[in-house]
Amino acid sequence: REIGSGSGYQTSILAELAGAVYTIERFPELSLKAQTLLGELGYSNIHYKVADGTLGWKEEAPFDRILLTAYSNRVPQPLLDQLAAGGKLLLPLGEMFSQMLTLVEKREKSYISRDVCPCVFVPLVGRYGVRSA
C-alpha cells in the first residue's frame, strides 16, 4: 500500500512491481488526476482511496508492504496494526529537515526497525501524522 498518491508517478512504478497496489491520497483532485492518467496508461491493478492516509485502509488489511511518501516523528499505529506478519513498512522518521528512511518489519509479537539512509520529505498530515513539539 502507498500513502500519498500525488501525481501517480510512483504509483505506476509500484504497479509494475506488485500484483496489486492500494494507494491513498488525501486530496480528491490529486487522486482523480492520478486515476485518470494511470487508467489511460492501462493500469488496472491499482485501487484508489481518498482519505487520511495515517489511518490506513483497514478494509483491505493486512498488507505485506506499506510505503509512506511523507515524514513523521512517529510511526502511525494504524499502519503497524495493518501490517501482515512478516510485513514491512518504509517511512521517513525525524524532524522537518532531518529524517532517516526507516524500515520497520512486523514479527510475530514485535517489530524490528533499522535505519536505511538520511532523507528529507514533506510532513505527513493527518490524525497520526507529525506531532507538534
N, CA, C and O atoms as a GROMACS GRO file, in nm:
protein
  532
    1ARG      N    1   0.084  -0.117   0.000
    1ARG     CA    2   0.000   0.000   0.000
    1ARG      C    3   0.088   0.122   0.000
    1ARG      O    4   0.195   0.123   0.061
    2GLU      N    5   0.043   0.226  -0.068
    2GLU     CA    6   0.115   0.352  -0.079
    2GLU      C    7   0.032   0.461  -0.012
    2GLU      O    8  -0.087   0.474  -0.037
    3ILE      N    9   0.096   0.539   0.073
    3ILE     CA   10   0.031   0.653   0.136
    3ILE      C   11   0.083   0.777   0.066
    3ILE      O   12   0.200   0.812   0.082
    4GLY      N   13  -0.003   0.843  -0.010
    4GLY     CA   14   0.036   0.963  -0.083
    4GLY      C   15   0.051   0.937  -0.231
    4GLY      O   16   0.163   0.925  -0.280
    5SER      N   17  -0.061   0.928  -0.304
    5SER     CA   18  -0.058   0.901  -0.448
    5SER      C   19   0.008   1.012  -0.528
    5SER      O   20   0.083   0.987  -0.622
    6GLY      N   21  -0.022   1.136  -0.489
    6GLY     CA   22   0.031   1.250  -0.564
    6GLY      C   23  -0.007   1.243  -0.710
    6GLY      O   24  -0.123   1.218  -0.742
    7SER      N   25   0.089   1.264  -0.798
    7SER     CA   26   0.064   1.265  -0.942
    7SER      C   27   0.046   1.125  -1.000
    7SER      O   28  -0.003   1.109  -1.112
    8GLY      N   29   0.087   1.023  -0.925
    8GLY     CA   30   0.074   0.886  -0.972
    8GLY      C   31   0.202   0.827  -1.026
    8GLY      O   32   0.204   0.709  -1.062
    9TYR      N   33   0.308   0.905  -1.033
    9TYR     CA   34   0.434   0.856  -1.089
    9TYR      C   35   0.484   0.733  -1.013
    9TYR      O   36   0.508   0.628  -1.072
   10GLN      N   37   0.499   0.748  -0.882
   10GLN     CA   38   0.548   0.635  -0.802
   10GLN      C   39   0.447   0.521  -0.801
   10GLN      O   40   0.485   0.404  -0.798
   11THR      N   41   0.320   0.554  -0.805
   11THR     CA   42   0.215   0.452  -0.809
   11THR      C   43   0.232   0.363  -0.931
   11THR      O   44   0.215   0.241  -0.924
   12SER      N   45   0.265   0.424  -1.044
   12SER     CA   46   0.284   0.345  -1.168
   12SER      C   47   0.404   0.252  -1.156
   12SER      O   48   0.400   0.139  -1.205
   13ILE      N   49   0.510   0.298  -1.091
   13ILE     CA   50   0.627   0.212  -1.070
   13ILE      C   51   0.589   0.094  -0.981
   13ILE      O   52   0.624  -0.020  -1.010
   14LEU      N   53   0.518   0.123  -0.873
   14LEU     CA   54   0.474   0.016  -0.783
   14LEU      C   55   0.383  -0.083  -0.854
   14LEU      O   56   0.390  -0.203  -0.830
   15ALA      N   57   0.297  -0.032  -0.942
   15ALA     CA   58   0.205  -0.119  -1.016
   15ALA      C   59   0.280  -0.213  -1.111
   15ALA      O   60   0.231  -0.321  -1.142
   16GLU      N   61   0.398  -0.172  -1.156
   16GLU     CA   62   0.481  -0.258  -1.240
   16GLU      C   63   0.547  -0.368  -1.157
   16GLU      O   64   0.580  -0.475  -1.209
   17LEU      N   65   0.568  -0.341  -1.028
   17LEU     CA   66   0.640  -0.434  -0.941
   17LEU      C   67   0.550  -0.527  -0.860
   17LEU      O   68   0.594  -0.634  -0.817
   18ALA      N   69   0.426  -0.487  -0.839
   18ALA     CA   70   0.337  -0.563  -0.749
   18ALA      C   71   0.213  -0.610  -0.823
   18ALA      O   72   0.173  -0.553  -0.925
   19GLY      N   73   0.153  -0.714  -0.770
   19GLY     CA   74   0.029  -0.765  -0.828
   19GLY      C   75  -0.086  -0.668  -0.811
   19GLY      O   76  -0.171  -0.656  -0.900
   20ALA      N   77  -0.090  -0.599  -0.697
   20ALA     CA   78  -0.195  -0.501  -0.669
   20ALA      C   79  -0.136  -0.390  -0.583
   20ALA      O   80  -0.053  -0.414  -0.496
   21VAL      N   81  -0.180  -0.267  -0.610
   21VAL     CA   82  -0.137  -0.151  -0.535
   21VAL      C   83  -0.261  -0.082  -0.479
   21VAL      O   84  -0.356  -0.056  -0.552
   22TYR      N   85  -0.259  -0.054  -0.350
   22TYR     CA   86  -0.365   0.020  -0.283
   22TYR      C   87  -0.305   0.154  -0.244
   22TYR      O   88  -0.215   0.159  -0.160
   23THR      N   89  -0.354   0.262  -0.304
   23THR     CA   90  -0.294   0.392  -0.280
   23THR      C   91  -0.396   0.489  -0.221
   23THR      O   92  -0.512   0.495  -0.265
   24ILE      N   93  -0.352   0.564  -0.122
   24ILE     CA   94  -0.437   0.659  -0.052
   24ILE      C   95  -0.382   0.800  -0.073
   24ILE      O   96  -0.263   0.824  -0.056
   25GLU      N   97  -0.470   0.890  -0.110
   25GLU     CA   98  -0.435   1.031  -0.127
   25GLU      C   99  -0.539   1.115  -0.054
   25GLU      O  100  -0.659   1.087  -0.063
   26ARG      N  101  -0.495   1.215   0.018
   26ARG     CA  102  -0.588   1.297   0.097
   26ARG      C  103  -0.660   1.402   0.014
   26ARG      O  104  -0.766   1.450   0.054
   27PHE      N  105  -0.604   1.440  -0.101
   27PHE     CA  106  -0.664   1.544  -0.185
   27PHE      C  107  -0.739   1.481  -0.302
   27PHE      O  108  -0.678   1.417  -0.388
   28PRO      N  109  -0.872   1.499  -0.307
   28PRO     CA  110  -0.954   1.435  -0.413
   28PRO      C  111  -0.907   1.468  -0.555
   28PRO      O  112  -0.906   1.381  -0.641
   29GLU      N  113  -0.868   1.595  -0.579
   29GLU     CA  114  -0.829   1.633  -0.715
   29GLU      C  115  -0.700   1.563  -0.758
   29GLU      O  116  -0.686   1.527  -0.875
   30LEU      N  117  -0.605   1.544  -0.666
   30LEU     CA  118  -0.483   1.470  -0.700
   30LEU      C  119  -0.513   1.324  -0.728
   30LEU      O  120  -0.459   1.266  -0.822
   31SER      N  121  -0.599   1.265  -0.646
   31SER     CA  122  -0.635   1.124  -0.666
   31SER      C  123  -0.704   1.105  -0.801
   31SER      O  124  -0.672   1.011  -0.874
   32LEU      N  125  -0.797   1.193  -0.834
   32LEU     CA  126  -0.869   1.182  -0.960
   32LEU      C  127  -0.774   1.199  -1.079
   32LEU      O  128  -0.786   1.128  -1.179
   33LYS      N  129  -0.681   1.293  -1.067
   33LYS     CA  130  -0.583   1.315  -1.175
   33LYS      C  131  -0.498   1.189  -1.195
   33LYS      O  132  -0.476   1.147  -1.309
   34ALA      N  133  -0.451   1.129  -1.085
   34ALA     CA  134  -0.370   1.007  -1.094
   34ALA      C  135  -0.454   0.892  -1.152
   34ALA      O  136  -0.405   0.818  -1.237
   35GLN      N  137  -0.579   0.878  -1.106
   35GLN     CA  138  -0.665   0.771  -1.156
   35GLN      C  139  -0.688   0.783  -1.306
   35GLN      O  140  -0.681   0.685  -1.380
   36THR      N  141  -0.713   0.904  -1.351
   36THR     CA  142  -0.738   0.929  -1.493
   36THR      C  143  -0.615   0.895  -1.576
   36THR      O  144  -0.622   0.821  -1.674
   37LEU      N  145  -0.501   0.951  -1.536
   37LEU     CA  146  -0.378   0.929  -1.611
   37LEU      C  147  -0.338   0.781  -1.613
   37LEU      O  148  -0.307   0.727  -1.719
   38LEU      N  149  -0.339   0.718  -1.496
   38LEU     CA  150  -0.295   0.578  -1.490
   38LEU      C  151  -0.394   0.484  -1.557
   38LEU      O  152  -0.356   0.380  -1.611
   39GLY      N  153  -0.522   0.520  -1.554
   39GLY     CA  154  -0.622   0.443  -1.628
   39GLY      C  155  -0.598   0.452  -1.778
   39GLY      O  156  -0.606   0.352  -1.850
   40GLU      N  157  -0.568   0.573  -1.826
   40GLU     CA  158  -0.538   0.592  -1.969
   40GLU      C  159  -0.413   0.516  -2.010
   40GLU      O  160  -0.401   0.474  -2.125
   41LEU      N  161  -0.320   0.498  -1.918
   41LEU     CA  162  -0.198   0.424  -1.947
   41LEU      C  163  -0.217   0.272  -1.937
   41LEU      O  164  -0.125   0.195  -1.964
   42GLY      N  165  -0.339   0.230  -1.899
   42GLY     CA  166  -0.370   0.088  -1.898
   42GLY      C  167  -0.350   0.015  -1.766
   42GLY      O  168  -0.361  -0.107  -1.762
   43TYR      N  169  -0.322   0.088  -1.659
   43TYR     CA  170  -0.304   0.020  -1.529
   43TYR      C  171  -0.440  -0.021  -1.473
   43TYR      O  172  -0.530   0.062  -1.457
   44SER      N  173  -0.453  -0.149  -1.443
   44SER     CA  174  -0.579  -0.200  -1.388
   44SER      C  175  -0.560  -0.266  -1.252
   44SER      O  176  -0.656  -0.318  -1.194
   45ASN      N  177  -0.438  -0.264  -1.200
   45ASN     CA  178  -0.411  -0.329  -1.071
   45ASN      C  179  -0.392  -0.227  -0.958
   45ASN      O  180  -0.331  -0.258  -0.856
   46ILE      N  181  -0.446  -0.106  -0.977
   46ILE     CA  182  -0.434  -0.002  -0.876
   46ILE      C  183  -0.572   0.028  -0.818
   46ILE      O  184  -0.669   0.046  -0.891
   47HIS      N  185  -0.578   0.032  -0.685
   47HIS     CA  186  -0.702   0.063  -0.613
   47HIS      C  187  -0.680   0.196  -0.541
   47HIS      O  188  -0.577   0.215  -0.476
   48TYR      N  189  -0.776   0.288  -0.553
   48TYR     CA  190  -0.761   0.424  -0.503
   48TYR      C  191  -0.857   0.453  -0.388
   48TYR      O  192  -0.969   0.401  -0.384
   49LYS      N  193  -0.811   0.536  -0.296
   49LYS     CA  194  -0.895   0.580  -0.186
   49LYS      C  195  -0.856   0.724  -0.153
   49LYS      O  196  -0.738   0.757  -0.146
   50VAL      N  197  -0.956   0.809  -0.132
   50VAL     CA  198  -0.933   0.946  -0.086
   50VAL      C  199  -0.964   0.946   0.063
   50VAL      O  200  -1.078   0.926   0.104
   51ALA      N  201  -0.860   0.970   0.144
   51ALA     CA  202  -0.878   0.963   0.290
   51ALA      C  203  -0.752   1.010   0.360
   51ALA      O  204  -0.652   1.044   0.296
   52ASP      N  205  -0.757   1.010   0.491
   52ASP     CA  206  -0.642   1.037   0.576
   52ASP      C  207  -0.554   0.912   0.572
   52ASP      O  208  -0.590   0.808   0.627
   53GLY      N  209  -0.440   0.921   0.507
   53GLY     CA  210  -0.352   0.806   0.490
   53GLY      C  211  -0.297   0.751   0.620
   53GLY      O  212  -0.260   0.633   0.626
   54THR      N  213  -0.291   0.833   0.725
   54THR     CA  214  -0.238   0.784   0.852
   54THR      C  215  -0.330   0.681   0.917
   54THR      O  216  -0.289   0.609   1.008
   55LEU      N  217  -0.454   0.675   0.870
   55LEU     CA  218  -0.549   0.576   0.922
   55LEU      C  219  -0.541   0.444   0.847
   55LEU      O  220  -0.597   0.344   0.890
   56GLY      N  221  -0.469   0.446   0.734
   56GLY     CA  222  -0.455   0.324   0.655
   56GLY      C  223  -0.581   0.289   0.579
   56GLY      O  224  -0.665   0.374   0.551
   57TRP      N  225  -0.591   0.159   0.546
   57TRP     CA  226  -0.705   0.109   0.468
   57TRP      C  227  -0.747  -0.023   0.533
   57TRP      O  228  -0.721  -0.131   0.481
   58LYS      N  229  -0.811  -0.010   0.646
   58LYS     CA  230  -0.845  -0.125   0.732
   58LYS      C  231  -0.922  -0.235   0.657
   58LYS      O  232  -0.900  -0.354   0.681
   59GLU      N  233  -1.010  -0.194   0.567
   59GLU     CA  234  -1.094  -0.290   0.496
   59GLU      C  235  -1.014  -0.385   0.406
   59GLU      O  236  -1.060  -0.495   0.375
   60GLU      N  237  -0.896  -0.344   0.366
   60GLU     CA  238  -0.814  -0.425   0.276
   60GLU      C  239  -0.694  -0.491   0.346
   60GLU      O  240  -0.619  -0.566   0.284
   61ALA      N  241  -0.678  -0.462   0.474
   61ALA     CA  242  -0.564  -0.517   0.551
   61ALA      C  243  -0.583  -0.667   0.572
   61ALA      O  244  -0.696  -0.717   0.565
   62PRO      N  245  -0.476  -0.739   0.596
   62PRO     CA  246  -0.339  -0.692   0.622
   62PRO      C  247  -0.260  -0.674   0.492
   62PRO      O  248  -0.294  -0.730   0.388
   63PHE      N  249  -0.155  -0.593   0.502
   63PHE     CA  250  -0.068  -0.562   0.388
   63PHE      C  251   0.071  -0.620   0.410
   63PHE      O  252   0.122  -0.620   0.522
   64ASP      N  253   0.130  -0.667   0.303
   64ASP     CA  254   0.268  -0.717   0.308
   64ASP      C  255   0.368  -0.602   0.310
   64ASP      O  256   0.475  -0.612   0.372
   65ARG      N  257   0.334  -0.492   0.243
   65ARG     CA  258   0.424  -0.377   0.234
   65ARG      C  259   0.342  -0.249   0.243
   65ARG      O  260   0.233  -0.239   0.186
   66ILE      N  261   0.395  -0.151   0.316
   66ILE     CA  262   0.335  -0.017   0.324
   66ILE      C  263   0.447   0.083   0.304
   66ILE      O  264   0.554   0.071   0.364
   67LEU      N  265   0.423   0.183   0.220
   67LEU     CA  266   0.522   0.284   0.187
   67LEU      C  267   0.462   0.422   0.211
   67LEU      O  268   0.356   0.454   0.157
   68LEU      N  269   0.529   0.503   0.291
   68LEU     CA  270   0.486   0.640   0.314
   68LEU      C  271   0.576   0.735   0.239
   68LEU      O  272   0.698   0.718   0.238
   69THR      N  273   0.516   0.836   0.174
   69THR     CA  274   0.594   0.932   0.097
   69THR      C  275   0.594   1.069   0.164
   69THR      O  276   0.602   1.172   0.097
   70ALA      N  277   0.584   1.070   0.297
   70ALA     CA  278   0.594   1.192   0.378
   70ALA      C  279   0.650   1.151   0.513
   70ALA      O  280   0.630   1.038   0.558
   71TYR      N  281   0.721   1.244   0.579
   71TYR     CA  282   0.786   1.209   0.705
   71TYR      C  283   0.693   1.227   0.825
   71TYR      O  284   0.598   1.305   0.821
   72SER      N  285   0.724   1.155   0.929
   72SER     CA  286   0.656   1.170   1.057
   72SER      C  287   0.760   1.158   1.168
   72SER      O  288   0.869   1.106   1.147
   73ASN      N  289   0.724   1.207   1.286
   73ASN     CA  290   0.812   1.190   1.400
   73ASN      C  291   0.767   1.073   1.486
   73ASN      O  292   0.814   1.055   1.599
   74ARG      N  293   0.675   0.994   1.432
   74ARG     CA  294   0.628   0.871   1.497
   74ARG      C  295   0.571   0.778   1.390
   74ARG      O  296   0.529   0.824   1.283
   75VAL      N  297   0.571   0.651   1.418
   75VAL     CA  298   0.512   0.554   1.325
   75VAL      C  299   0.362   0.548   1.354
   75VAL      O  300   0.324   0.517   1.467
   76PRO      N  301   0.277   0.577   1.256
   76PRO     CA  302   0.132   0.572   1.279
   76PRO      C  303   0.086   0.432   1.322
   76PRO      O  304   0.104   0.335   1.248
   77GLN      N  305   0.029   0.422   1.440
   77GLN     CA  306  -0.014   0.293   1.494
   77GLN      C  307  -0.110   0.218   1.403
   77GLN      O  308  -0.096   0.097   1.389
   78PRO      N  309  -0.207   0.285   1.338
   78PRO     CA  310  -0.296   0.210   1.250
   78PRO      C  311  -0.222   0.138   1.137
   78PRO      O  312  -0.265   0.031   1.094
   79LEU      N  313  -0.112   0.195   1.090
   79LEU     CA  314  -0.037   0.130   0.983
   79LEU      C  315   0.036   0.008   1.035
   79LEU      O  316   0.044  -0.094   0.966
   80LEU      N  317   0.090   0.017   1.156
   80LEU     CA  318   0.152  -0.101   1.218
   80LEU      C  319   0.048  -0.212   1.236
   80LEU      O  320   0.075  -0.329   1.211
   81ASP      N  321  -0.069  -0.173   1.281
   81ASP     CA  322  -0.176  -0.270   1.305
   81ASP      C  323  -0.220  -0.339   1.176
   81ASP      O  324  -0.270  -0.451   1.180
   82GLN      N  325  -0.203  -0.272   1.062
   82GLN     CA  326  -0.250  -0.327   0.934
   82GLN      C  327  -0.142  -0.404   0.858
   82GLN      O  328  -0.166  -0.450   0.746
   83LEU      N  329  -0.024  -0.417   0.918
   83LEU     CA  330   0.082  -0.497   0.856
   83LEU      C  331   0.058  -0.645   0.880
   83LEU      O  332   0.019  -0.686   0.990
   84ALA      N  333   0.082  -0.725   0.780
   84ALA     CA  334   0.077  -0.871   0.794
   84ALA      C  335   0.201  -0.916   0.870
   84ALA      O  336   0.301  -0.844   0.874
   85ALA      N  337   0.197  -1.035   0.931
   85ALA     CA  338   0.316  -1.092   0.994
   85ALA      C  339   0.424  -1.103   0.887
   85ALA      O  340   0.398  -1.157   0.779
   86GLY      N  341   0.542  -1.054   0.916
   86GLY     CA  342   0.650  -1.052   0.817
   86GLY      C  343   0.643  -0.932   0.724
   86GLY      O  344   0.729  -0.914   0.638
   87GLY      N  345   0.539  -0.848   0.741
   87GLY     CA  346   0.521  -0.730   0.657
   87GLY      C  347   0.622  -0.621   0.688
   87GLY      O  348   0.680  -0.618   0.796
   88LYS      N  349   0.642  -0.532   0.592
   88LYS     CA  350   0.740  -0.425   0.607
   88LYS      C  351   0.676  -0.290   0.580
   88LYS      O  352   0.595  -0.275   0.488
   89LEU      N  353   0.714  -0.193   0.661
   89LEU     CA  354   0.668  -0.055   0.650
   89LEU      C  355   0.791   0.032   0.630
   89LEU      O  356   0.884   0.028   0.711
   90LEU      N  357   0.793   0.112   0.524
   90LEU     CA  358   0.905   0.200   0.496
   90LEU      C  359   0.856   0.344   0.506
   90LEU      O  360   0.761   0.383   0.439
   91LEU      N  361   0.924   0.423   0.590
   91LEU     CA  362   0.884   0.561   0.608
   91LEU      C  363   0.999   0.647   0.655
   91LEU      O  364   1.092   0.598   0.719
   92PRO      N  365   0.994   0.778   0.622
   92PRO     CA  366   1.093   0.870   0.675
   92PRO      C  367   1.052   0.912   0.816
   92PRO      O  368   0.939   0.958   0.837
   93LEU      N  369   1.142   0.897   0.912
   93LEU     CA  370   1.117   0.937   1.051
   93LEU      C  371   1.213   1.049   1.090
   93LEU      O  372   1.330   1.046   1.052
   94GLY      N  373   1.163   1.146   1.164
   94GLY     CA  374   1.250   1.251   1.212
   94GLY      C  375   1.180   1.383   1.227
   94GLY      O  376   1.062   1.389   1.264
   95GLU      N  377   1.253   1.490   1.198
   95GLU     CA  378   1.203   1.626   1.212
   95GLU      C  379   1.206   1.694   1.075
   95GLU      O  380   1.244   1.634   0.975
   96MET      N  381   1.165   1.820   1.073
   96MET     CA  382   1.144   1.894   0.948
   96MET      C  383   1.256   1.879   0.845
   96MET      O  384   1.228   1.846   0.730
   97PHE      N  385   1.381   1.900   0.882
   97PHE     CA  386   1.489   1.896   0.784
   97PHE      C  387   1.591   1.786   0.812
   97PHE      O  388   1.701   1.787   0.757
   98SER      N  389   1.555   1.692   0.897
   98SER     CA  390   1.648   1.584   0.932
   98SER      C  391   1.570   1.456   0.957
   98SER      O  392   1.512   1.438   1.065
   99GLN      N  393   1.568   1.369   0.858
   99GLN     CA  394   1.491   1.245   0.868
   99GLN      C  395   1.577   1.126   0.829
   99GLN      O  396   1.678   1.138   0.760
  100MET      N  397   1.534   1.011   0.874
  100MET     CA  398   1.600   0.886   0.841
  100MET      C  399   1.496   0.794   0.778
  100MET      O  400   1.392   0.767   0.838
  101LEU      N  401   1.525   0.747   0.657
  101LEU     CA  402   1.437   0.649   0.596
  101LEU      C  403   1.450   0.523   0.680
  101LEU      O  404   1.560   0.470   0.698
  102THR      N  405   1.338   0.475   0.732
  102THR     CA  406   1.338   0.367   0.830
  102THR      C  407   1.252   0.251   0.782
  102THR      O  408   1.140   0.271   0.733
  103LEU      N  409   1.303   0.131   0.796
  103LEU     CA  410   1.231   0.010   0.760
  103LEU      C  411   1.188  -0.061   0.887
  103LEU      O  412   1.271  -0.096   0.971
  104VAL      N  413   1.057  -0.081   0.901
  104VAL     CA  414   1.001  -0.149   1.018
  104VAL      C  415   0.943  -0.282   0.970
  104VAL      O  416   0.863  -0.285   0.876
  105GLU      N  417   0.983  -0.391   1.035
  105GLU     CA  418   0.932  -0.524   0.999
  105GLU      C  419   0.853  -0.580   1.115
  105GLU      O  420   0.896  -0.577   1.230
  106LYS      N  421   0.735  -0.633   1.083
  106LYS     CA  422   0.649  -0.691   1.186
  106LYS      C  423   0.683  -0.838   1.203
  106LYS      O  424   0.677  -0.916   1.108
  107ARG      N  425   0.717  -0.875   1.323
  107ARG     CA  426   0.741  -1.015   1.357
  107ARG      C  427   0.615  -1.067   1.426
  107ARG      O  428   0.515  -0.997   1.432
  108GLU      N  429   0.620  -1.187   1.476
  108GLU     CA  430   0.501  -1.246   1.541
  108GLU      C  431   0.442  -1.153   1.647
  108GLU      O  432   0.323  -1.120   1.642
  109LYS      N  433   0.523  -1.111   1.744
  109LYS     CA  434   0.471  -1.028   1.853
  109LYS      C  435   0.554  -0.903   1.877
  109LYS      O  436   0.546  -0.842   1.984
  110SER      N  437   0.634  -0.864   1.779
  110SER     CA  438   0.720  -0.748   1.796
  110SER      C  439   0.750  -0.683   1.661
  110SER      O  440   0.710  -0.733   1.556
  111TYR      N  441   0.820  -0.572   1.668
  111TYR     CA  442   0.862  -0.500   1.547
  111TYR      C  443   1.012  -0.479   1.555
  111TYR      O  444   1.068  -0.454   1.662
  112ILE      N  445   1.077  -0.490   1.440
  112ILE     CA  446   1.220  -0.464   1.431
  112ILE      C  447   1.236  -0.350   1.330
  112ILE      O  448   1.179  -0.354   1.221
  113SER      N  449   1.315  -0.249   1.367
  113SER     CA  450   1.336  -0.139   1.273
  113SER      C  451   1.484  -0.118   1.250
  113SER      O  452   1.568  -0.148   1.336
  114ARG      N  453   1.514  -0.066   1.131
  114ARG     CA  454   1.653  -0.034   1.100
  114ARG      C  455   1.656   0.090   1.011
  114ARG      O  456   1.567   0.111   0.928
  115ASP      N  457   1.759   0.169   1.030
  115ASP     CA  458   1.780   0.288   0.951
  115ASP      C  459   1.834   0.249   0.813
  115ASP      O  460   1.919   0.161   0.802
  116VAL      N  461   1.783   0.315   0.710
  116VAL     CA  462   1.826   0.287   0.574
  116VAL      C  463   1.920   0.397   0.523
  116VAL      O  464   2.032   0.368   0.480
  117CYS      N  465   1.874   0.522   0.528
  117CYS     CA  466   1.958   0.633   0.483
  117CYS      C  467   1.893   0.766   0.523
  117CYS      O  468   1.772   0.772   0.543
  118PRO      N  469   1.974   0.871   0.535
  118PRO     CA  470   1.917   1.004   0.563
  118PRO      C  471   1.834   1.050   0.443
  118PRO      O  472   1.860   1.012   0.329
  119CYS      N  473   1.733   1.133   0.471
  119CYS     CA  474   1.646   1.181   0.364
  119CYS      C  475   1.573   1.307   0.411
  119CYS      O  476   1.582   1.345   0.528
  120VAL      N  477   1.501   1.371   0.320
  120VAL     CA  478   1.416   1.485   0.354
  120VAL      C  479   1.288   1.474   0.272
  120VAL      O  480   1.292   1.473   0.149
  121PHE      N  481   1.175   1.465   0.341
  121PHE     CA  482   1.043   1.457   0.279
  121PHE      C  483   0.954   1.567   0.336
  121PHE      O  484   0.991   1.634   0.433
  122VAL      N  485   0.838   1.584   0.277
  122VAL     CA  486   0.738   1.676   0.330
  122VAL      C  487   0.672   1.612   0.452
  122VAL      O  488   0.678   1.490   0.467
  123PRO      N  489   0.607   1.692   0.539
  123PRO     CA  490   0.544   1.637   0.659
  123PRO      C  491   0.421   1.550   0.626
  123PRO      O  492   0.346   1.578   0.532
  124LEU      N  493   0.403   1.446   0.706
  124LEU     CA  494   0.284   1.361   0.698
  124LEU      C  495   0.171   1.432   0.771
  124LEU      O  496   0.183   1.463   0.890
  125VAL      N  497   0.061   1.456   0.702
  125VAL     CA  498  -0.052   1.526   0.759
  125VAL      C  499  -0.163   1.426   0.787
  125VAL      O  500  -0.189   1.337   0.706
  126GLY      N  501  -0.227   1.439   0.900
  126GLY     CA  502  -0.338   1.352   0.935
  126GLY      C  503  -0.343   1.325   1.082
  126GLY      O  504  -0.260   1.375   1.159
  127ARG      N  505  -0.440   1.247   1.122
  127ARG     CA  506  -0.461   1.218   1.264
  127ARG      C  507  -0.336   1.164   1.333
  127ARG      O  508  -0.307   1.201   1.447
  128TYR      N  509  -0.262   1.076   1.266
  128TYR     CA  510  -0.141   1.015   1.322
  128TYR      C  511  -0.015   1.067   1.254
  128TYR      O  512   0.087   0.999   1.251
  129GLY      N  513  -0.023   1.188   1.199
  129GLY     CA  514   0.091   1.247   1.131
  129GLY      C  515   0.187   1.316   1.228
  129GLY      O  516   0.196   1.279   1.345
  130VAL      N  517   0.258   1.414   1.177
  130VAL     CA  518   0.359   1.486   1.255
  130VAL      C  519   0.293   1.555   1.374
  130VAL      O  520   0.194   1.626   1.360
  131ARG      N  521   0.351   1.531   1.492
  131ARG     CA  522   0.305   1.597   1.614
  131ARG      C  523   0.384   1.724   1.636
  131ARG      O  524   0.504   1.729   1.610
  132SER      N  525   0.316   1.827   1.685
  132SER     CA  526   0.386   1.950   1.723
  132SER      C  527   0.461   1.927   1.853
  132SER      O  528   0.422   1.844   1.935
  133ALA      N  529   0.569   2.003   1.869
  133ALA     CA  530   0.651   1.989   1.991
  133ALA      C  531   0.578   2.043   2.113
  133ALA      O  532   0.632   2.039   2.224
   0.00000   0.00000   0.00000
